[in-house]
């Protein structure tokens, strides 16, 4: 099964001209059947949002063995209805998360969990 790629969105660089809409980003429903992935450079923020009005849903981020043979998935991180969560550079810049293909894999319980990946300049 191939994960559905999340389009990485760029964050406006410091001192760049900011115009209406230039700092906006979009969230997309997670792919329940196939999972999602994004190419990791170490400068990404993974933003998650539970758009459901009543039910909690979770996200899982898959890890890989680090140089000491340790792995520790973020398993079923629960998002209450309307909650946001952000996983930052500590995740994307640390060994043990990036797969050998250079991507980070995530899975969502329900398509109500929307995701965005922002790449810092």
C-alpha positions, -999 to 999 in steps of 0.1 A, spaced: 0 0 0 14 34 -10 6 63 13 -10 93 -1 15 122 -2 7 153 17 16 184 -3 41 204 18 34 241 20 60 267 24 60 293 51 68 329 41 104 337 47 114 364 72 112 399 59 94 387 27 66 409 15 33 397 30 2 402 11 -34 392 17 -36 354 16 2 348 14 4 334 49 -27 311 45 -24 273 45 -49 246 38 -57 214 57 -67 182 38 -86 152 51 -63 123 61 -64 92 40 -79 65 63 -74 36 39 -38 43 27 -23 66 53 -3 97 44 33 106 41 54 137 35 90 143 24 110 153 54 139 178 53 139 185 90 121 219 87 85 207 88 56 212 111 28 187 110 -5 203 119 -35 181 127 -71 192 133 -101 171 143 -129 188 123 -156 166 138 -181 185 160 -186 158 186 -162 128 183 -126 123 193 -103 107 167 -66 99 167 -35 102 146 -6 78 146 30 87 135 52 58 126 88 56 138 118 36 127 147 22 148 172 49 157 209 42 159 204 25 193 177 2 179 149 21 196 116 30 180 86 46 196 55 53 175 32 81 185 3 57 187 -33 69 187 -27 105 197 -62 115 206 -77 148 193 -109 158 209 -136 173 187 -123 207 174 -88 201 187 -56 210 170 -21 195 175 12 203 161 43 181 158 74 201 151 110 201 141 119 179 171 100 151 153 111 159 117 147 166 126 153 136 148 165 102 138 140 75 144 111 92 125 122 95 88 117 63 69 146 50 47 127 66 17 130 100 33 93 104 43 74 104 76 43 82 77 11 90 95 -23 73 98 -56 88 109 -86 71 124 -112 91 105 -112 115 75 -124 142 100 -87 144 110 -73 170 87 -36 175 82 -12 201 68 26 201 66 43 235 67 80 238 57 100 265 75 123 286 53 
